């Protein structure tokens, strides 16, 4: 008989991540017909609440969030932890106040394609999660999507930068 310890940890992690990546599509299929037009609004709130998990993980693992590069790298790590090893990304350092997260492979997009869904629901989920998580990790920063695979781009590009008001206030003091 095979026990849980006989299954390699990497295999268990991959299977759990694949299962989790299917959940949004299954919930969409089950609840959208019942809830109707409010489904997107409700789901966005769920993903915004899920983003609090990013802050907990970063804190529990003592991941750095002081600079744009540290914040982007921490988001990258947290996304892989939460969304699984099929989430392939990298963080590029632009300046102390700016960094870019490049997403090259996304399990949510893959499941959207398999389920026949279009990319738009995937983007709304990712946007709600990311735009909420970044300032939760460091409230002097914000995130902005520049490109998205959901809308046909080759990869996602998420800019992490000092919040606009904070840059202006800093320059006024100088």
C-alpha positions as CSV (number, residue, x, y, z in Angstrom):
1,X,0.0,0.0,0.0
2,X,1.2,3.5,-0.9
3,X,1.3,6.1,1.9
4,X,1.4,9.9,1.5
5,X,5.2,9.9,2.2
6,X,5.7,7.5,-0.7
7,X,4.6,10.3,-3.1
8,X,7.3,12.8,-3.7
9,X,6.7,16.2,-2.2
10,X,7.1,17.9,-5.5
11,X,4.4,15.7,-7.0
12,X,2.0,16.4,-4.1
13,X,2.6,20.1,-4.4
14,X,2.0,20.0,-8.2
15,X,-1.3,18.1,-7.8
16,X,-2.5,20.4,-5.0
17,X,-1.7,23.4,-7.1
18,X,-3.5,22.0,-10.2
19,X,-6.5,21.2,-8.1
20,X,-6.5,24.8,-6.6
21,X,-6.2,26.3,-10.1
22,X,-9.3,24.5,-11.2
23,X,-11.5,25.9,-8.4
24,X,-12.2,29.3,-9.8
25,X,-13.5,27.8,-13.0
26,X,-15.6,25.3,-11.2
27,X,-17.1,28.0,-8.9
28,X,-17.8,30.2,-11.9
29,X,-19.6,27.4,-13.7
30,X,-21.7,26.5,-10.6
31,X,-22.5,29.9,-9.3
32,X,-22.6,32.4,-12.2
33,X,-25.9,31.0,-13.5
34,X,-27.5,31.3,-10.0
35,X,-25.9,34.7,-9.0
36,X,-26.0,36.3,-12.4
37,X,-24.4,39.7,-13.0
38,X,-23.3,40.1,-9.4
39,X,-20.9,37.1,-9.6
40,X,-17.9,39.1,-10.9
41,X,-18.3,41.7,-8.1
42,X,-18.6,39.0,-5.4
43,X,-15.7,37.0,-6.8
44,X,-13.5,40.1,-6.9
45,X,-14.1,40.6,-3.2
46,X,-13.0,37.0,-2.6
47,X,-9.8,37.5,-4.4
48,X,-9.1,40.8,-2.6
49,X,-9.6,38.9,0.7
50,X,-7.3,36.1,-0.5
51,X,-4.5,38.7,-1.1
52,X,-4.3,39.1,2.7
53,X,-2.7,35.6,2.6
54,X,0.2,37.2,0.6
55,X,0.9,39.5,3.5
56,X,0.7,36.7,6.1
57,X,3.1,34.5,4.0
58,X,5.6,37.3,3.5
59,X,5.5,38.1,7.2
60,X,5.8,34.5,8.4
61,X,8.7,33.8,6.0
62,X,10.4,37.2,6.8
63,X,10.4,38.1,3.1
64,X,11.7,41.7,2.4
65,X,9.3,44.3,1.1
66,X,11.3,47.6,1.5
67,X,12.3,48.4,-2.1
68,X,10.4,47.8,-5.4
69,X,12.7,44.9,-6.2
70,X,12.3,43.3,-2.8
71,X,8.5,43.7,-3.1
72,X,8.4,42.3,-6.6
73,X,10.6,39.3,-5.6
74,X,8.4,38.7,-2.6
75,X,5.2,38.8,-4.7
76,X,6.9,36.5,-7.2
77,X,7.7,34.0,-4.4
78,X,4.2,34.3,-2.8
79,X,2.5,33.7,-6.2
80,X,4.5,30.5,-6.7
81,X,3.7,29.3,-3.2
82,X,0.0,30.1,-3.6
83,X,-0.6,29.2,-7.3
84,X,2.0,26.4,-7.6
85,X,5.1,25.5,-9.5
86,X,3.3,26.0,-12.9
87,X,3.3,29.7,-12.2
88,X,6.5,30.8,-13.8
89,X,7.7,34.4,-13.3
90,X,10.6,36.6,-12.6
91,X,11.2,40.0,-11.0
92,X,13.2,42.6,-12.9
93,X,14.9,45.5,-11.0
94,X,14.4,48.8,-12.8
95,X,15.2,51.3,-10.0
96,X,14.8,51.5,-6.2
97,X,11.3,52.8,-6.7
98,X,10.3,50.6,-9.7
99,X,10.4,46.9,-10.6
100,X,8.5,44.6,-13.0
101,X,7.1,41.2,-12.5
102,X,7.1,39.1,-15.7
103,X,4.7,36.2,-15.7
104,X,5.6,33.7,-18.4
105,X,3.4,30.8,-17.5
106,X,0.1,30.9,-15.5
107,X,-1.9,27.8,-14.4
108,X,-5.1,29.9,-14.4
109,X,-4.7,30.7,-18.1
110,X,-4.0,27.0,-18.8
111,X,-7.2,25.9,-17.0
112,X,-9.2,28.7,-18.7
113,X,-8.1,27.3,-22.0
114,X,-9.0,23.7,-21.0
115,X,-12.4,24.7,-19.6
116,X,-13.2,26.8,-22.7
117,X,-13.4,30.1,-20.6
118,X,-12.1,33.3,-22.0
119,X,-9.2,35.2,-20.3
120,X,-11.3,38.0,-18.9
121,X,-12.3,36.3,-15.7
122,X,-8.7,35.2,-15.1
123,X,-7.6,38.8,-15.4
124,X,-10.2,40.1,-13.0
125,X,-9.1,37.6,-10.4
126,X,-5.4,38.2,-10.8
127,X,-5.9,42.0,-10.9
128,X,-8.0,42.0,-7.6
129,X,-5.4,39.8,-5.9
130,X,-2.3,41.6,-7.1
131,X,-3.5,45.2,-6.8
132,X,-4.6,44.6,-3.3
133,X,-1.6,42.5,-2.2
134,X,1.2,44.9,-3.2
135,X,0.0,47.8,-0.9
136,X,-0.7,45.3,1.8
137,X,2.9,44.2,1.7
138,X,4.2,47.8,1.6
139,X,1.6,50.7,1.5
140,X,4.1,53.0,-0.2
141,X,3.9,51.0,-3.4
142,X,1.2,50.1,-5.9
143,X,1.0,47.8,-8.9
144,X,-0.2,48.3,-12.4
145,X,-0.7,45.8,-15.2
146,X,1.0,46.7,-18.5
147,X,0.5,43.5,-20.4
148,X,-1.6,40.4,-19.8
149,X,-1.6,37.0,-21.3
150,X,-5.4,36.9,-20.6
151,X,-5.8,39.5,-23.3
152,X,-3.4,37.9,-25.8
153,X,-0.1,39.3,-24.8
154,X,2.9,36.9,-24.8
155,X,3.5,37.5,-21.1
156,X,2.2,39.5,-18.2
157,X,4.0,42.6,-17.1
158,X,3.1,44.0,-13.7
159,X,4.9,47.3,-12.7
160,X,5.5,47.7,-9.0
161,X,6.3,51.3,-8.1
162,X,6.1,53.9,-5.5
163,X,2.5,55.1,-5.2
164,X,2.1,58.3,-7.4
165,X,1.2,60.6,-4.5
166,X,4.2,59.5,-2.5
167,X,6.6,60.3,-5.3
168,X,5.1,63.7,-5.7
169,X,5.3,64.4,-1.9
170,X,8.9,63.2,-1.8
171,X,9.9,65.5,-4.7
172,X,8.1,68.4,-3.0
173,X,10.3,68.0,0.0
174,X,13.5,67.9,-2.0
